[in-house]
Amino acid sequence: GSGKTTMVNMIIRLLDVTAGQIVLDGQDITNLRGKELRNIYKKMQMVFQSPSDSFDPRRILGDGIGESLRNAGMSRRETRAEVERLLEQCGQCQRAAIARALAIQPKLLICDEATSALDVTVQKEIIDLLNQLRLVQGKHLSILFICHDLSLVQQFCDRVLVMYQGE
């Protein structure tokens, strides 16, 4: 109820901003549309709270992960190899959602309550995976981690912002 998901939906441009601006990597993306906005999605990707909702149930999981790679111009053979590598690294549905988001090597990975619906063991595995990604990709990847669990936030995040009543 504080506005975290609404804010994220504005950042990724699922909702329009009513005031202010959104700047990603030095570029104002507040009013981008069409092809310009699609190009921005190469720099930022999102992992939703319910990953199963973000995959098309009529397609195999690898297709969902490889879609962003094909949209970015990668060949079918290269896409298949990268999808296999990412699935080996990630597994499970939430991990598959993370793999799909990471496939095009974004600069910003937004995780909106990505661990809240998971049991403690799987939650730890996801945090370990995200920590591993931070170590491997270093300054090439920023993670916006939205979470209600302050103890989890404290152990994972470098900087913490608390939203209260939309601010």
RAUR-V787600 format. One record per residue. N is the residue number from 1. SS is DSSP state (hx for helix, st for strand, lp for the rest). PSI is psi in degrees with one decimal (none if undefined). D_LAST is the distance of its C-alpha to the last C-alpha in Angstrom with 1 decimal. Layout:
n=N ss=SS psi=PSI d_last=D_LAST
n=N ss=SS psi=PSI d_last=D_LAST
This chain:
n=1 ss=lp psi=-0.6 d_last=11.3
n=2 ss=lp psi=-13.0 d_last=7.6
n=3 ss=lp psi=10.3 d_last=7.9
n=4 ss=hx psi=-49.6 d_last=9.3
n=5 ss=hx psi=-38.0 d_last=12.6
n=6 ss=hx psi=-43.9 d_last=11.6
n=7 ss=hx psi=-44.8 d_last=10.0
n=8 ss=hx psi=-41.4 d_last=13.2
n=9 ss=hx psi=-28.6 d_last=15.3
n=10 ss=hx psi=-40.9 d_last=14.3
n=11 ss=hx psi=-45.3 d_last=15.1
n=12 ss=lp psi=2.7 d_last=18.4
n=13 ss=lp psi=26.8 d_last=18.9
n=14 ss=lp psi=-24.0 d_last=19.6
n=15 ss=lp psi=146.1 d_last=17.3
n=16 ss=lp psi=147.5 d_last=17.5
n=17 ss=lp psi=138.3 d_last=14.7
n=18 ss=lp psi=-19.8 d_last=14.6
n=19 ss=lp psi=155.1 d_last=13.5
n=20 ss=lp psi=-167.4 d_last=13.4
n=21 ss=lp psi=159.0 d_last=15.3
n=22 ss=lp psi=121.7 d_last=15.7
n=23 ss=st psi=125.0 d_last=18.2
n=24 ss=st psi=120.6 d_last=20.1
n=25 ss=lp psi=39.5 d_last=22.9
n=26 ss=lp psi=-0.7 d_last=23.0
n=27 ss=st psi=130.4 d_last=23.4
n=28 ss=st psi=115.3 d_last=21.2
n=29 ss=lp psi=8.0 d_last=21.1
n=30 ss=lp psi=-41.1 d_last=19.0
n=31 ss=lp psi=15.5 d_last=22.1
n=32 ss=lp psi=148.2 d_last=24.5
n=33 ss=lp psi=167.2 d_last=26.7
n=34 ss=hx psi=-131.6 d_last=29.8
n=35 ss=hx psi=-38.5 d_last=31.5
n=36 ss=hx psi=-40.8 d_last=29.1
n=37 ss=hx psi=-40.2 d_last=26.2
n=38 ss=hx psi=-36.4 d_last=28.5
n=39 ss=hx psi=-32.2 d_last=29.3
n=40 ss=hx psi=-33.6 d_last=25.6
n=41 ss=lp psi=-11.8 d_last=25.7
n=42 ss=lp psi=-20.7 d_last=28.4
n=43 ss=lp psi=-22.6 d_last=25.7
n=44 ss=st psi=141.5 d_last=23.0
n=45 ss=st psi=160.2 d_last=23.5
n=46 ss=st psi=143.1 d_last=21.7
n=47 ss=st psi=118.7 d_last=22.7
n=48 ss=lp psi=166.2 d_last=21.6
n=49 ss=lp psi=-42.0 d_last=21.5
n=50 ss=lp psi=90.8 d_last=24.9
n=51 ss=hx psi=-30.0 d_last=27.0
n=52 ss=hx psi=-27.1 d_last=30.0
n=53 ss=hx psi=-21.2 d_last=28.2
n=54 ss=hx psi=-2.0 d_last=27.8
n=55 ss=lp psi=141.8 d_last=31.6
n=56 ss=lp psi=117.7 d_last=34.2
n=57 ss=lp psi=-13.9 d_last=36.5
n=58 ss=lp psi=-3.6 d_last=39.5
n=59 ss=lp psi=156.3 d_last=39.4
n=60 ss=lp psi=156.2 d_last=40.0
n=61 ss=hx psi=-41.3 d_last=37.1
n=62 ss=hx psi=-34.3 d_last=38.5
n=63 ss=hx psi=-41.6 d_last=38.3
n=64 ss=hx psi=-39.6 d_last=34.6
n=65 ss=hx psi=-41.6 d_last=34.1
n=66 ss=hx psi=-14.3 d_last=36.6
n=67 ss=hx psi=-45.2 d_last=35.3
n=68 ss=hx psi=-32.3 d_last=32.8
n=69 ss=hx psi=-44.0 d_last=35.7
n=70 ss=hx psi=-39.0 d_last=38.1
n=71 ss=hx psi=-27.4 d_last=35.7
n=72 ss=lp psi=-0.1 d_last=35.4
n=73 ss=lp psi=7.6 d_last=39.3
n=74 ss=lp psi=144.7 d_last=40.5
n=75 ss=lp psi=161.9 d_last=43.9
n=76 ss=hx psi=-42.1 d_last=44.4
n=77 ss=hx psi=-45.0 d_last=46.3
n=78 ss=hx psi=-39.9 d_last=43.6
n=79 ss=hx psi=-47.1 d_last=40.9
n=80 ss=hx psi=-44.7 d_last=42.9
n=81 ss=hx psi=-41.8 d_last=43.4
n=82 ss=hx psi=-39.0 d_last=39.7
n=83 ss=hx psi=-44.4 d_last=38.7
n=84 ss=hx psi=-43.3 d_last=41.3
n=85 ss=hx psi=-45.2 d_last=40.1
n=86 ss=hx psi=-39.2 d_last=36.4
n=87 ss=hx psi=-37.4 d_last=37.5
n=88 ss=hx psi=-38.1 d_last=39.7
n=89 ss=hx psi=-32.3 d_last=36.8
n=90 ss=hx psi=-53.3 d_last=34.3
n=91 ss=lp psi=-170.1 d_last=36.0
n=92 ss=lp psi=166.4 d_last=34.4
n=93 ss=hx psi=-46.7 d_last=32.1
n=94 ss=hx psi=-38.3 d_last=28.7
n=95 ss=hx psi=-36.4 d_last=30.6
n=96 ss=hx psi=-37.8 d_last=32.1
n=97 ss=hx psi=-39.7 d_last=28.7
n=98 ss=hx psi=-42.0 d_last=27.8
n=99 ss=hx psi=-44.2 d_last=31.3
n=100 ss=hx psi=-43.2 d_last=30.8
n=101 ss=hx psi=-34.3 d_last=27.5
n=102 ss=hx psi=-11.9 d_last=29.3
n=103 ss=lp psi=-39.3 d_last=32.4
n=104 ss=lp psi=14.0 d_last=31.7
n=105 ss=lp psi=63.6 d_last=30.3
n=106 ss=lp psi=160.7 d_last=26.9
n=107 ss=lp psi=-24.2 d_last=25.1
n=108 ss=st psi=123.8 d_last=21.8
n=109 ss=st psi=119.1 d_last=21.8
n=110 ss=st psi=121.5 d_last=18.7
n=111 ss=st psi=103.3 d_last=19.2
n=112 ss=st psi=99.2 d_last=17.1
n=113 ss=lp psi=38.9 d_last=18.2
n=114 ss=lp psi=-16.2 d_last=21.6
n=115 ss=lp psi=-3.3 d_last=23.0
n=116 ss=lp psi=-30.7 d_last=21.8
n=117 ss=lp psi=10.7 d_last=24.9
n=118 ss=lp psi=150.9 d_last=27.4
n=119 ss=lp psi=165.8 d_last=29.7
n=120 ss=hx psi=-39.9 d_last=29.4
n=121 ss=hx psi=-48.5 d_last=32.2
n=122 ss=hx psi=-36.8 d_last=31.0
n=123 ss=hx psi=-44.5 d_last=27.4
n=124 ss=hx psi=-40.9 d_last=29.0
n=125 ss=hx psi=-40.1 d_last=31.1
n=126 ss=hx psi=-43.2 d_last=28.0
n=127 ss=hx psi=-41.9 d_last=26.4
n=128 ss=hx psi=-41.9 d_last=29.8
n=129 ss=hx psi=-47.0 d_last=30.0
n=130 ss=hx psi=-39.1 d_last=26.7
n=131 ss=hx psi=-41.1 d_last=27.7
n=132 ss=hx psi=-43.5 d_last=31.1
n=133 ss=hx psi=-40.4 d_last=29.6
n=134 ss=hx psi=-39.4 d_last=27.6
n=135 ss=hx psi=-45.4 d_last=30.9
n=136 ss=hx psi=-46.3 d_last=32.9
n=137 ss=hx psi=-15.1 d_last=30.7
n=138 ss=hx psi=-128.1 d_last=29.3
n=139 ss=hx psi=-4.0 d_last=27.5
n=140 ss=hx psi=-5.7 d_last=28.3
n=141 ss=lp psi=125.6 d_last=25.5
n=142 ss=st psi=143.2 d_last=21.8
n=143 ss=st psi=122.8 d_last=20.1
n=144 ss=st psi=107.4 d_last=16.5
n=145 ss=st psi=109.6 d_last=16.8
n=146 ss=st psi=125.7 d_last=14.4
n=147 ss=lp psi=146.2 d_last=15.7
n=148 ss=lp psi=-21.4 d_last=15.4
n=149 ss=lp psi=98.9 d_last=18.3
n=150 ss=hx psi=-31.4 d_last=17.3
n=151 ss=hx psi=-38.8 d_last=21.0
n=152 ss=hx psi=-42.4 d_last=21.3
n=153 ss=hx psi=-44.2 d_last=18.3
n=154 ss=hx psi=-37.7 d_last=19.9
n=155 ss=hx psi=-18.2 d_last=23.3
n=156 ss=hx psi=-34.6 d_last=22.2
n=157 ss=lp psi=146.5 d_last=19.4
n=158 ss=lp psi=-38.8 d_last=20.0
n=159 ss=lp psi=145.0 d_last=16.4
n=160 ss=lp psi=132.2 d_last=13.6
n=161 ss=lp psi=136.7 d_last=9.8
n=162 ss=lp psi=126.6 d_last=8.2
n=163 ss=lp psi=138.0 d_last=5.2
n=164 ss=lp psi=121.2 d_last=5.4
n=165 ss=lp psi=46.0 d_last=5.7
n=166 ss=lp psi=1.6 d_last=3.8
n=167 ss=lp psi=none d_last=0.0
